[in-house]
Amino acid sequence: MTEHQDPDVHLPPRRPLRPLEQFQGTLAQRVHASLREAILSMSLRPGDILRKPEICETLGVSRSPVSEAVARLAVEHLVRIVPQAGTYVARFSLEEVREGAFLREALELAAVEKVAREVTDDQLVLLRRNLRLQEALVEDLDIAGFYQTDAAMHELILSLTGFRRVASLADSAWVHVNRARQLLLPAPGRVQQTLTEHRAIFAAIEARDPKAAREATRAHLGKLVGFLEPLALTHPDLFEPD
């Protein structure tokens, strides 16, 4: 992000739900994955009403797996079910964003420190390839592609700890932050700044410097909540009252 804090949001374009054959699991799990992806990518936006008949028709399924998927999304606080009124995509909660950012930072700082201490040459090749892909996507102005590769870099670092549950714990903690950050990434200068921050993290890992890796990651992750908080004031329609 550039030094100024732009109060405007930058909503990504809406995209149709991805077909269920592109996901794995039971029918309800695949419906959940398709809806969850749409919510996290902001194709389904805060306050949007979820009409089950339309979802059934779009995905070609009966009402039962859709109801099961929506119930699971409600547990994740991604949708809000209002009796006698309807089911809505949940608005952002700054409390949940702050908590998620705190938990994710704690996990990722420990992870990047361990990775910098123990990284192998082969693992550095994987990280370097990811960074080069990010650079190409920024050059091509492919914001959606950059966003996916950005997430893949963080997931890769977490996986390189060798601990199987770390990535899933981090994903669970990050889910509300991940959705809210969609408002910021397309902002002018933010993608380039994010790439610069990723380069600093990689350089520290490549130098096998755990302290520098931790500080570069802290600087990268620590900015996000500060950029989101002003948006709750300028765009209250997207946020729950704090």
N, C-alpha and C positions, 0 to 999 in steps of 0.2 A: 504494500500500500504506500502511496505517496504520503508526504508529511501531512497534507491537509486531510481532513476527514469529510468526505463527500456525504451529505445527508441523504442522497438519493439511493434507492435500491436499484439493482440491475437484475431484473427477473429473467431467468433463462427462458427460451421459447418452450411452449407446451409441445409435448410429443405424445403420440398414442401409447396405450399400454402395450408392453412387449408381449408377443404371443407366448402361450404357456409352454410350447414345445422347446422354447429356449431356456427353460429352467428345469431343475431336477427335483425329485421328491414326489410326495403324494399330490393329488389334485389340489387339495386345500393349501399345501405348502407352496405349490407353484403359483396359485392365485395370490397368496400372501406375498411371495417374492416379487411378483409383477406390480402389485399395488404399492408395496414398500419402496421399490425402486422409483416409481412415479412420484411418491411423496418426497423422498429424499432428494430427487433431482429437480423438484419444484414444478414438474409437469402437472401434478395436483398440488394446489397452493393452499396456504393457510386460509381456513374459512370456507373452502370449496365443499359443497354438499356431495356426499357419495350416494348415488342412487343405485341400489343393488340390481334392479332389473336391467339398467344400462350396462352395468359391469358384467352381468351374466351374458347379455347379448354380445358384448364386445369380445369377451374371452371364450364364449361358446360353452358355458358350463351352467349347471343348475344353481339354485339359490343356496343349497347347503354348503358347498365349499367356500362360497363367497361370504356367507355368514360366519363360518369358522375363521376365515382369514381376517375379517374385520374385527372379530372379537380379539384375536391375537394382536392386531395393530392397536387396539384400545389398551391392552395390557402394556404395550410399549409406549403409550402416551403419544402415538402418532395420529390417532383419530379420537374423536370425542363423540360418544353416543348420548344423545339427549332424548330421554323418553318422551314420546308423543310429538317430537319435533323433527328428529332426523339424525343422521350420522354425518359428521363434518371432519374434514382434515383439521387437526389440531393447530391452533396458532402457536407461535413460538413462546416459550417461557424462558425469561432471562435467568430465573432461578435454576432451571434444568440445564441451560447452556453453561452457566458458571460452574455448576457441580460437575457436569460432563467434562468441561475443559480442565478442571482441577484433577479429576481422576485420570484422564488421558495423559496429561502432562507428567503425573507421577509415574505412570507405567512407561511412557516413552523415554523419559530421561534415564530411568534405570536401564532400559533396553539399549539405548544408543551408547551408553557408557560401557556396557558389557560387550557390545558388538565391536566398538572401537578397540577394546582391549584384546579381543580374540579373533578378529576378522581374518579370513584367509584370502589368498590371492584370487581364488575362484569366486569367492563372494564379492570381492571388489569389482570383478568383471561384471557381475549381475547388476550391481549398483550403478556402475559407470554406464552401462547400456541403457538403464532406465533414465539416467540424467541426460544422455544424448537424445533420447526420444523426447523428453520434455523440451529440450532446446529446439528440436525440429518442429514440434507442435506449436511452440510460441512463435517461431518464425512464420509458420503457416496460419497463424491466428485461429487455430483450432482450440477454442476454449474448452469445449466438452471433452475432447481428447486429452488435453492437458490435465483437466480435473481428474480423469480416470487414472492417468499415469502418476499424478501427484499422490493419489490414494495408494496406488500400487507400491510406490517407494516407501511410504510409511509402513505398509503391511509387510514389505520385504524386510525392513529393518527389524520389525517385531519378530518375524519368523526366524531371523538369523540368530536370535537368542537361543534357539533350540528348545524353548518351552512351548508346549503345544497349546496351552490355554491362553497365553498372553494376547495373541491377536484377537481372539473372540472376546476376551474381557475388554480390550481396548475399543473394539468396535461397538460393544454394548454401551460403554461409557460415552463414546463420541457421537452417538447417533443423532442427538439433538443439535450438537455443535455442527456436525457435518451438514445437516439440512440448512441451518441458518447461514453457514458460510457461503452457500450458493448465492446469497445476496451480494457478496463482496467480490468474489473472484473475477467476474467480468468487468469490474470497475477499472477505469483507465489507470494503467501503471501497476495494478495489483498483481497481475500474472507475472510480469517481468520481475517485480520485487520478490514474489514467491520463488521464482527460479533462482534468483540471487541467494536467497536464504537456503535453498536446497543445495546449491553449490558449496556453501560454507559448511553445511553438515557433512557432505560427502568428503570435502577436503580434510576435515578433522578426522573422519573415520579412516581415510586413506593414509593419513599421517600416524594413525594408531595412537591418537591423543584423546583419551577418554574425557578429560576435563574440557578440552575445546569442543568436543562433540556434544557434551552436555550443555555447554553454554550456548552453542549455535542452535541447538534444538529448543532450548528455553526461550531464546530470542524469537525463534520462528513461531512457536506455539503461543507464547505469552501475549502477542499483539491482538489476537482475534477478538476476545471478549470486549476489549476497549474500542474496537471498531464497530462492534454490533450494538453496544449500549445506546449510542445516539440515535440509532434507527428506531428503537422502541419509542422514542419521543416524537420523531418526525413521521413515523408510519405506525401509529397505534393500531391500525386495522390488522396488522400482521402479528401483533404480540398480545399475549394475555397481560392484564394489569399486573405489575410487579408486586 
